[in-house]
Structures are given as C-alpha cells and as structure tokens.
C-alpha cells in the first residue's frame, strides 16, 4: 500500500500551481463554432433572429465574466476550494455577486409571462429536494473539486482551445447521455402498461 501524501505537500503543490500566470490562448474556437453553425450566413425569421442575437450576447457576457473573474482558470478555482491550505477567497466575492444578481433577475422574471424580447418564460418548477438532486450535487461537487472546472467554464475553456476542457466536456456529455438512458429506463419501469 502506498502512503498518502501529507496535506502540507498537497497544499504546497496547489500553491505552486497557482503561481503560474494563466493567460487565455489568443486563438478562439468560438468564432469558428459561430461561423460553422450558419448563424453568420443565414437569415431566420425576425423573432428567432432577436432570440439568437440576445442569446449570443448573453453567452458572450457570461463567458467574458468567467474569464475576467478567474472562474475559467482551474488553478484559481482549486485555490478557492483548498480550505486547508493557501485558501484564495476571491471567488467567494464573484459567487456572492452572481447570487445577488440571480436573485434580482429571478424575482423580476417571476412577475412576467414573457421575456423582454417576447419569448415564453420557462422558469424551473421543481421545489423539492430528492435523492437524484443530492446525488447529482455530490457528483458535481466531486468533479469540480478534482478538475477545478464546472460546465460553464468548461465551455469557455473549450472555446479557447484548452485540451483539458475537451476531455471534461466529452466526459460531461457522456455523463448526460448515461443519465438520459437511466431516466428513460426508470420511467419505463414505473409507467403502467
């Protein structure tokens, strides 16, 4: 049996990892993806084009926010999660700001039936905590803690051409597919024939 590395060694390795200055790659796969989807060349109906434009702008603002805040940098995220070592609390402020903005946006959205651009409002309806939610949360937290990446930043990193993000997104999509298959089987066994 191989002895585990002492906590001090793991903490020092994490600190050394955080000292490396992270810079986003200059080449962006996002532009290639946008051009390859056809959005740059086709002209959909006016309602859909407004939805596409606002979705693109919201995604760009979200991605830029992740980059500027450091959430797309796995070393910074792992530093935030390293409570026993050299903890970096800066992401707590990012999260607090996101939660405050989210609370304001959801309270505004709850009073509306249509969005500001006229699309139907589709807010989450589930209000109960069940086994699936707890297991999914635990798996998400474990993955976030091991990789320092969660789905949003993974897509940003993928757009910047990061190889680690490609592996993460492939694993994430595989996990989503396994979940869908398991859910279909679960529903099929529960539904009366």
C-alpha positions in Angstrom: 0.0 0.0 0.0 1.4 3.4 -1.0 1.1 6.0 1.8 -0.9 9.1 1.0 1.0 12.4 0.5 0.9 14.6 3.6 -1.6 17.5 3.4 1.3 20.0 3.5 2.7 18.5 0.3 -0.6 18.6 -1.5 -1.2 22.2 -0.3 2.3 23.3 -1.5 1.7 21.7 -4.9 -1.6 23.6 -5.2 0.1 26.9 -4.2 2.9 26.2 -6.8 0.2 25.6 -9.4 -1.5 28.9 -8.6 1.8 30.8 -9.1 1.7 30.1 -12.8 0.3 33.0 -14.6 -2.7 31.9 -16.6 -3.5 33.5 -19.9 -6.2 32.7 -22.3 -5.0 31.4 -25.6 -5.2 34.0 -28.4 -6.9 31.8 -30.9 -10.6 31.4 -30.3 -12.6 28.3 -31.3 -15.8 30.2 -30.5 -15.5 32.2 -33.8 -15.1 29.0 -35.7 -18.1 27.5 -34.0 -20.2 30.5 -34.6 -19.3 30.6 -38.3 -19.8 26.9 -38.7 -23.3 26.9 -37.2 -24.6 29.0 -40.1 -25.8 31.9 -37.8 -23.5 34.2 -39.5 -24.8 33.4 -43.0 -28.5 32.5 -42.7 -31.3 34.9 -42.0 -34.0 33.3 -39.8 -37.4 35.0 -39.2 -37.2 38.3 -37.2 -38.4 36.8 -33.9 -35.8 34.0 -34.0 -33.0 36.3 -35.0 -33.7 38.5 -32.0 -33.6 35.4 -29.8 -30.4 34.2 -31.4 -28.7 37.7 -31.0 -29.7 38.1 -27.4 -28.6 34.5 -26.6 -25.2 35.1 -28.3 -24.8 38.4 -26.4 -25.8 36.8 -23.1 -23.3 33.9 -23.7 -20.5 36.4 -24.6 -21.1 38.4 -21.5 -21.2 35.2 -19.3 -18.1 33.9 -20.9 -16.2 37.2 -20.5 -17.4 37.3 -16.9 -16.0 33.8 -16.3 -12.6 34.8 -17.8 -12.3 38.2 -16.1 -13.3 36.7 -12.7 -10.9 33.8 -12.9 -13.6 31.1 -12.9 -12.3 29.7 -16.2 -8.9 29.2 -14.6 -8.9 25.7 -12.9 -5.9 26.7 -10.7 -7.8 29.7 -9.3 -10.9 27.5 -8.6 -8.8 24.8 -6.9 -7.2 27.5 -4.8 -10.7 28.7 -3.7 -11.6 25.1 -2.8 -8.3 24.5 -0.9 -9.7 25.4 2.6 -6.9 23.5 4.4 -4.0 25.2 2.6 -3.5 28.6 1.0 -7.1 29.4 0.5 -7.9 32.1 -2.1 -11.2 33.7 -1.1 -11.5 36.0 -4.1 -14.1 33.7 -5.9 -16.4 34.0 -2.9 -17.0 37.6 -3.9 -17.7 36.6 -7.5 -20.2 34.0 -6.3 -21.8 36.4 -3.9 -22.2 38.9 -6.8 -23.7 36.2 -9.1 -26.1 35.1 -6.4 -27.3 38.7 -5.7 -27.8 39.3 -9.5 -29.5 36.0 -9.9 -32.0 36.7 -7.0 -32.8 40.1 -8.6 -33.3 38.6 -12.0 -35.4 35.7 -10.9 -37.7 37.9 -8.8 -38.2 40.1 -11.8 -38.8 37.1 -14.1 -41.4 35.5 -11.7 -43.7 38.5 -12.3 -43.6 38.1 -16.1 -45.1 35.6 -18.5 -42.9 36.7 -21.4 -39.3 37.8 -21.6 -38.2 41.3 -22.6 -37.8 40.1 -26.2 -41.1 38.4 -26.2 -40.1 34.7 -25.7 -42.0 32.5 -23.3 -40.7 32.4 -19.7 -39.6 29.0 -18.7 -38.6 29.0 -15.0 -37.7 25.9 -13.0 -40.8 24.4 -11.4 -39.3 21.7 -9.1 -39.2 22.8 -5.5 -38.4 19.5 -3.6 -35.0 18.0 -2.7 -34.9 14.4 -3.6 -32.3 11.6 -3.9 -31.4 12.4 -7.5 -30.7 16.1 -6.7 -28.4 15.1 -3.7 -26.5 12.5 -5.8 -26.2 14.9 -8.7 -24.9 17.7 -6.4 -22.4 15.3 -4.8 -21.1 14.2 -8.2 -20.9 17.8 -9.5 -19.0 18.9 -6.4 -16.6 16.0 -6.6 -15.9 16.7 -10.3 -15.5 20.4 -9.6 -13.1 19.7 -6.8 -11.0 17.3 -8.8 -10.8 19.2 -12.0 -11.3 22.8 -11.0 -13.8 23.1 -13.9 -17.6 23.1 -14.0 -19.8 23.1 -17.1 -19.9 26.9 -17.8 -16.2 27.5 -17.6 -15.6 24.2 -19.4 -17.4 25.6 -22.4 -15.4 28.8 -22.2 -12.1 26.9 -21.9 -13.2 24.7 -24.8 -13.8 27.8 -26.9 -10.2 28.9 -26.0 -8.8 25.6 -27.3 -7.9 24.1 -23.9 -7.3 20.3 -24.3 -8.3 19.6 -20.6 -11.7 21.2 -21.4 -12.2 18.9 -24.4 -11.7 15.9 -22.1 -14.0 17.4 -19.5 -16.8 18.3 -21.9 -16.6 14.8 -23.5 -17.0 13.2 -20.1 -19.8 15.7 -19.2 -21.7 14.8 -22.4 -21.2 11.1 -21.7 -22.5 11.5 -18.2 -25.5 13.4 -19.5 -26.2 10.5 -22.0 -25.9 7.9 -19.3 -28.4 9.9 -17.1 -30.9 10.2 -20.0 -30.7 6.4 -20.7 -31.1 5.7 -16.9 -34.1 8.1 -16.7 -35.8 6.5 -19.7 -35.4 3.1 -18.1 -36.6 4.3 -14.8 -39.7 5.9 -16.3 -40.4 2.8 -18.4 -40.4 0.6 -15.3 -42.6 3.0 -13.3 -45.2 3.6 -16.0 -48.2 1.2 -16.1 -48.5 -0.8 -19.3 
